[in-house]
Structure formats: C-alpha cells, structure tokens
Amino acid sequence: MEFFDFHHHKKNVTYGIYNVDIEDVIPTGPYSVGIHPKDINPDILDKQFSWLDSAIHENCFTIGECGLDGLVPIDMKIQEMVFLRQIKISNELKKPLVIHCVRKFYEIISFRNKAEQAMVIHGFNKKQSIAEDLLKNNFYLSVGKPVLYNLSLQNTLKIVPLNRIFLETDNEYFNIEELYLKVSEIKGITLEELTQQIKENLETIKNG
C-alpha cells in the first residue's frame, strides 16, 4: 500500500508533493512551488516572481509554500502583498495553495475570500479553536509528525472531517506509514479507507 505524502522535502519520495525551495531544481514528479515568507527579498521581488512563473510546469500540483509568518523579519505589509500575488497566480492557473502560517491564522483567514482554489494549511499543530475557525472557512488541514505524540493535536484531529485532512512528513525523517496508522486509529477507520479518502481529497482540490 502506498501512502501519499502531501508536503515533503525529500527528492527520493515519488508518491507525494515535493516542496521546491526558491531557486531549487524542478523535479520530474509532482511538486509545489512558491515564495515562502522567509525567502521574500523586497529588493529583488520582480526577479523572485519571474523565477516563480518560470518554475510552474505541468507537474506543479500546488502553489506554495506561501503565507504569513509573524516571526520572520519581513514587514507584514510586504508579506501580505506577496501572499496576495500568489493567491492570484493560484486563481489564474487553477492550482490549490499550500499555506505556511506562524502566529497569523486570523490574518490568513481574512484572505480566504480572495482565493478561488482550495487552501491547505500545512503542518497544522495548533489548538482546536483555531482548527474549528479554519474549517468554518473551508480550509484543509495537513498534519505531520506531532500527531504521533501530541495528545492535544490528536484530540483536535477527532473533530476534523475526513474530507478536510492531508498527511505529510514536511522536513522530518520518519516513515509516513506511522502517521497513517495513527490517524486511522484516531478516526476509527481502516488504513485502506484513509488512503482512499486522501486520494479523493487530492482529486477534490485538484479539480477546484
């Protein structure tokens, strides 16, 4: 059985979506490409967006990571402008968005009505009230390794509908099958049912 890795940084993983770092080589398999908040350089933004445009090929599944980060030393107005430009690219190309968010969830929610495609919060590990507000605004949640040991996150996952979930390794090195086993246990379903649901979720966001 194969286990889809929604967001990863490992070039040897073929069943999943590889996250391309800025100026990185484009892989041959499915990938995501965007301008991460930490990589924003206000002095060469035009060059960065030219790179982004040139990096979007047939196998580009999602736009991102993009979003807002309250801890990086980039002015929030600039972050919001760069995020909005990537939302517009997503709308034009009809590709879902992978969202990076640190301490700015309600600001991210305020951008939801500008996006025509699915928005997936990657690496979600916050409290249940934030999950509920994101779900009310039609976000998807992609969860990773913390689900294996974070009891609060495990409880939060119980209220997340199966058709709003993705699973990822991000930049952690562990067997994603462990994550699928834990989530199937939390949700009270079989591994087969979970892997099938993830496939259906992928088709849903791919088709807008």
C-alpha positions in Angstrom: 0.0 0.0 0.0 1.3 3.5 -0.9 0.9 6.4 1.5 0.7 9.9 -0.1 3.0 12.5 1.4 1.2 15.8 0.9 4.2 18.0 1.7 7.8 16.9 1.8 11.4 17.9 1.1 12.8 14.6 0.0 13.8 14.1 -3.6 13.7 10.3 -3.3 9.9 10.3 -2.4 7.9 9.7 -5.5 4.4 9.4 -4.1 3.7 12.9 -2.8 4.3 16.6 -3.4 7.9 17.8 -3.3 8.3 21.3 -1.9 10.6 23.3 -4.2 12.8 25.8 -2.4 13.4 29.1 -4.1 15.9 28.7 -6.9 15.8 24.9 -6.5 15.9 22.5 -9.4 12.4 21.5 -10.5 11.8 17.7 -10.0 10.2 15.4 -12.5 7.4 14.3 -10.2 4.6 16.3 -8.5 5.8 19.4 -6.8 4.7 22.6 -5.1 6.4 26.0 -5.8 6.0 29.3 -4.2 7.8 32.2 -2.3 8.0 31.4 1.4 7.7 34.4 3.7 11.2 33.8 5.0 12.6 34.0 1.4 11.0 37.3 0.5 13.6 39.8 -0.6 11.9 43.2 -1.2 14.9 44.4 -3.3 14.5 41.6 -5.9 10.8 40.8 -5.8 10.4 41.1 -9.5 13.2 38.6 -10.0 11.6 36.2 -7.5 8.3 36.3 -9.2 9.9 35.8 -12.6 11.6 32.7 -11.1 8.2 31.5 -9.8 6.5 32.0 -13.1 9.3 30.0 -14.9 9.1 27.2 -12.3 5.4 26.4 -12.8 5.3 23.4 -15.2 2.9 20.6 -15.9 3.8 18.7 -12.8 3.2 21.6 -10.5 0.4 20.4 -8.2 0.1 23.3 -5.8 1.3 26.9 -5.3 3.3 27.3 -2.1 4.6 27.3 0.5 3.3 30.8 0.8 1.6 32.7 3.5 2.4 34.8 6.6 4.9 34.4 9.3 4.9 36.5 12.5 8.5 35.5 13.4 10.4 36.4 10.2 11.9 39.9 9.9 9.9 40.8 6.8 7.4 43.7 7.0 3.9 42.3 7.3 2.6 44.6 4.6 5.2 43.1 2.2 4.3 39.6 3.3 0.6 40.2 2.6 1.3 41.7 -0.8 3.5 38.7 -1.8 0.9 36.3 -0.5 -1.9 38.0 -2.4 0.1 37.9 -5.6 0.4 34.1 -5.2 -3.3 33.8 -4.5 -3.9 35.5 -7.8 -1.5 33.1 -9.5 -3.4 30.2 -7.9 -6.7 31.6 -9.2 -5.3 32.1 -12.7 -3.8 28.7 -13.0 -6.5 26.9 -11.0 -4.0 25.3 -8.6 -4.5 24.8 -4.9 -2.5 26.8 -2.3 -0.2 25.3 0.4 -0.2 27.8 3.3 2.7 28.4 5.7 1.3 30.2 8.8 3.1 31.2 12.0 1.0 33.3 14.5 -1.1 34.8 11.8 -4.0 32.4 11.4 -6.8 35.0 11.6 -4.9 37.2 9.0 -4.7 34.2 6.8 -8.5 33.6 7.2 -9.1 37.2 6.1 -7.6 36.3 2.7 -9.8 33.3 2.2 -12.4 35.2 0.2 -9.8 36.3 -2.3 -8.9 32.7 -3.2 -10.9 30.7 -5.8 -9.0 27.4 -5.2 -8.5 25.2 -2.2 -6.2 26.4 0.6 -4.4 23.8 2.7 -2.7 24.8 6.0 0.4 22.6 6.1 2.0 21.4 9.3 -1.1 22.3 11.4 -0.5 21.7 15.1 -2.5 24.4 16.9 -5.4 24.3 19.3 -8.9 23.1 18.5 -10.5 26.5 18.4 -8.1 27.6 15.5 -8.9 24.3 13.7 -12.6 25.0 14.0 -12.3 28.5 12.7 -10.2 27.3 9.7 -12.7 24.6 8.9 -15.6 27.0 9.1 -13.8 29.0 6.4 -13.3 25.9 4.2 -9.6 25.3 4.8 -8.0 21.9 4.6 -5.5 20.9 7.3 -2.4 18.9 6.6 -0.8 17.3 9.7 2.6 15.8 10.3 4.8 14.1 12.9 3.4 15.9 16.0 0.2 13.8 15.7 2.3 10.8 16.8 2.8 12.2 20.3 0.8 15.4 20.8 -2.3 14.4 22.7 -4.0 17.8 22.2 -3.5 17.6 18.4 -4.8 14.0 18.4 -8.0 15.3 20.1 -8.3 18.2 17.7 -8.0 15.7 14.8 -11.1 13.9 16.0 -13.2 16.9 15.1 -11.6 17.4 11.6 -13.8 15.9 8.9 -12.0 13.2 6.9 -12.6 15.1 3.7 -10.5 18.0 5.0 -7.4 16.1 6.0 -4.0 15.6 4.4 -0.9 13.9 5.9 2.8 15.0 5.5 6.3 14.4 6.6 7.5 18.0 5.8 11.2 18.1 6.6 11.1 15.3 9.3 12.6 11.9 8.6 10.2 9.2 9.6 8.1 6.6 7.9 4.8 8.3 6.9 3.1 4.9 7.3 3.3 5.5 11.1 1.3 8.7 10.6 -1.3 6.9 8.5 -1.6 4.2 11.2 -2.1 6.8 14.0 -4.6 8.8 12.1 -6.6 5.8 11.1 -6.7 4.8 14.7 -7.8 8.3 15.9 -10.5 8.4 13.2 -11.6 4.8 13.8 -11.2 3.7 10.2 -9.0 1.2 8.3 -5.8 2.1 6.6 -7.4 1.3 3.3 -10.3 3.7 4.0 -7.8 6.5 5.0 -5.6 6.1 1.9 -8.7 6.1 -0.3 -10.0 9.3 1.4 -6.7 11.1 0.9 -6.8 10.2 -2.8 -10.4 11.6 -3.0 -9.3 14.8 -1.2 -6.5 15.2 -3.7 -8.9 14.9 -6.6 -11.2 17.4 -5.0 -8.6 20.1 -4.5 -7.1 19.4 -8.0 -10.4 19.9 -9.7 -11.2 23.1 -7.7 
